[in-house]
Amino acid sequence: MAETGVGAIVLAGGKSSRMGCDKALLEFGGMTILERTISALLKLTPDVLVVSDSTDRYKLACGRLITDLYPGIGPVGGLLTGLNAVGEGYHYVVACDMPFLNPNVLALLMRAAESPLDAVVPERNGMPEPLCGVYSQAARHKLMKYLEDGGSSARGALEVLNTRRVGEGVLRRLDPDGRCFDSANTIEDYERLKALL
């Protein structure tokens, strides 16, 4: 199922301030959430890149770890760092805190990616999910300008990109319970998601 030239970028450089500890390292189903994320992405591509604030932060059995070039400004900096490190074309981009990440949903988003689109993202409750999508490496120029202009919101970045949204009705065929985008942002989220295992 791997696609030549397609990579995956995992954003793992956040402060996890609402969690109080590094959420990527939380145990989930016998592995860390980060390991679980990488495992899901390896079903789509052998080239998985983890963007973190330090190359000493994680020990990876698979994937490459690179340092965020724009630390402290949020996921857009990590996204830009990742896109600068991959080749041309479209690449998967996910946050590190979604333990029920569904490779079939990501593959559907990739199938919807075509020039001149910069990004393809899912919709949930009428809102785009910017940290579980597909981005063109060519989008890095617009993202750099967005940062230079003071932008920092991941959803705001979608407004400056040529973005396609994939509706929830389509996604539910592959993810009936809508768990793919559930994230462990707080201890309460984490306990709720663990109870679903």
Legacy VTK file of the C-alpha trace (Angstrom):
# vtk DataFile Version 3.0
C-alpha trace
ASCII
DATASET POLYDATA
POINTS 197 float
0.000 0.000 0.000
3.050 2.284 0.243
3.255 4.964 -2.433
6.594 5.920 -3.959
7.631 9.452 -3.117
4.900 9.930 -0.538
6.029 10.639 3.003
4.355 11.191 6.332
5.043 13.996 8.797
4.191 13.580 12.481
4.011 16.783 14.508
5.343 15.974 17.974
6.925 19.221 19.109
4.136 20.625 21.254
4.392 21.498 24.922
1.455 19.229 25.953
0.527 21.979 28.433
-3.058 20.787 28.907
-1.879 17.217 29.514
0.893 18.101 31.948
3.247 15.494 30.447
4.434 14.484 26.972
1.293 12.988 25.425
3.276 11.311 22.637
4.847 9.033 25.270
1.608 7.984 26.964
0.934 4.238 26.876
-1.921 3.152 24.629
-2.619 -0.463 23.745
0.839 -1.718 24.671
2.810 1.045 22.934
3.170 4.791 23.148
0.725 7.004 21.249
3.630 8.126 19.058
4.579 4.510 18.259
0.935 3.781 17.468
0.806 6.795 15.134
3.975 5.732 13.321
2.656 2.170 13.016
-0.536 3.413 11.329
1.446 5.597 8.912
3.810 2.761 7.968
0.796 1.068 6.364
0.785 3.968 3.896
4.453 4.829 3.401
7.866 3.648 4.628
9.029 7.263 4.950
7.817 8.641 8.300
9.291 11.860 9.633
8.755 13.022 13.238
9.173 16.755 13.884
10.083 17.574 17.486
11.653 20.418 19.422
14.701 18.201 20.064
16.250 15.176 18.378
16.917 13.766 21.866
13.255 13.796 22.842
12.256 10.410 21.405
13.935 7.111 20.620
12.389 5.786 17.429
12.456 2.196 16.217
11.108 3.423 12.864
11.059 6.783 11.182
13.337 9.815 11.168
13.426 12.475 13.859
14.161 16.079 12.904
14.285 19.287 14.922
11.555 21.888 14.478
13.087 24.896 12.706
10.425 27.186 14.191
10.054 26.056 17.819
7.495 27.605 20.119
5.132 28.917 17.453
2.826 25.923 17.171
2.021 23.246 14.623
2.410 25.471 11.545
6.143 25.745 12.283
6.373 21.960 12.577
4.400 21.524 9.371
6.712 23.902 7.519
9.765 22.124 8.944
8.421 18.782 7.747
7.554 20.042 4.274
11.056 21.484 3.924
12.481 18.023 4.648
10.457 15.970 2.141
10.454 15.751 -1.626
7.988 17.198 -4.094
4.393 16.046 -4.137
1.780 15.356 -1.486
2.509 14.028 1.992
0.478 12.889 4.987
0.558 15.245 7.980
-0.766 14.246 11.414
-0.487 15.297 15.029
1.062 12.785 17.426
-1.957 12.555 19.753
-4.614 10.656 17.740
-4.440 7.030 18.891
-7.224 5.835 16.570
-5.630 7.238 13.426
-7.173 5.422 10.462
-4.886 4.731 7.465
-7.922 4.208 5.211
-9.164 7.733 5.948
-5.726 9.163 5.182
-5.538 7.171 1.940
-8.911 8.622 0.909
-7.596 12.146 1.534
-4.531 11.358 -0.574
-6.730 10.177 -3.449
-8.489 13.564 -3.332
-5.177 15.457 -3.634
-4.451 16.906 -7.060
-2.807 19.979 -8.492
-3.285 22.878 -7.842
-4.460 21.953 -4.327
-2.148 22.788 -1.407
-4.007 20.701 1.168
-6.786 18.156 1.587
-8.253 17.933 5.081
-11.233 16.228 6.684
-14.196 18.054 8.139
-15.643 17.343 11.553
-18.702 19.092 12.950
-18.433 21.588 10.106
-14.843 22.526 10.962
-11.649 21.508 9.146
-9.167 19.217 10.899
-5.824 20.704 9.795
-3.614 18.263 11.727
-4.805 15.111 10.009
-4.528 15.686 6.298
-2.492 15.749 3.143
-0.303 18.714 2.179
1.669 19.575 -0.925
5.357 20.250 -0.442
4.829 23.277 -2.677
2.603 24.822 0.037
5.667 25.673 2.111
6.086 29.047 0.372
2.568 30.180 1.335
3.045 28.825 4.861
6.306 30.740 5.256
4.582 33.977 4.243
1.727 33.176 6.634
4.219 32.867 9.503
6.085 36.003 8.460
2.774 37.886 8.482
2.201 36.811 12.099
-0.095 33.847 11.503
0.117 30.904 13.889
-3.226 29.055 13.832
-3.291 25.784 11.908
-6.899 26.423 10.857
-5.940 29.956 9.843
-3.208 28.528 7.623
-5.841 26.627 5.654
-7.377 29.986 4.700
-4.219 31.015 2.820
-3.832 27.625 1.141
-5.834 26.198 -1.733
-7.634 23.673 0.460
-10.153 20.942 -0.284
-12.332 19.707 2.575
-13.648 16.153 2.599
-17.060 15.979 4.254
-17.864 13.966 7.346
-20.484 11.895 5.511
-17.828 10.507 3.155
-15.392 9.837 5.995
-17.965 7.983 8.121
-17.999 5.188 5.561
-14.425 4.389 6.584
-14.583 5.601 10.195
-18.164 4.950 11.375
-17.505 5.921 15.001
-15.639 9.090 14.067
-12.671 8.161 16.257
-9.918 8.859 13.741
-9.572 12.494 14.811
-10.091 12.032 18.561
-7.048 13.484 20.289
-5.573 13.032 23.756
-5.181 16.673 24.760
-6.038 16.246 28.442
-5.920 13.469 31.032
-9.714 13.210 30.703
-9.409 12.759 26.922
-6.716 10.130 27.411
-8.756 8.113 29.929
-11.858 8.324 27.728
-9.970 7.089 24.677
-8.269 4.283 26.602
-11.699 3.077 27.729
-12.646 2.639 24.045
-9.852 0.114 23.409
LINES 1 198
197 0 1 2 3 4 5 6 7 8 9 10 11 12 13 14 15 16 17 18 19 20 21 22 23 24 25 26 27 28 29 30 31 32 33 34 35 36 37 38 39 40 41 42 43 44 45 46 47 48 49 50 51 52 53 54 55 56 57 58 59 60 61 62 63 64 65 66 67 68 69 70 71 72 73 74 75 76 77 78 79 80 81 82 83 84 85 86 87 88 89 90 91 92 93 94 95 96 97 98 99 100 101 102 103 104 105 106 107 108 109 110 111 112 113 114 115 116 117 118 119 120 121 122 123 124 125 126 127 128 129 130 131 132 133 134 135 136 137 138 139 140 141 142 143 144 145 146 147 148 149 150 151 152 153 154 155 156 157 158 159 160 161 162 163 164 165 166 167 168 169 170 171 172 173 174 175 176 177 178 179 180 181 182 183 184 185 186 187 188 189 190 191 192 193 194 195 196
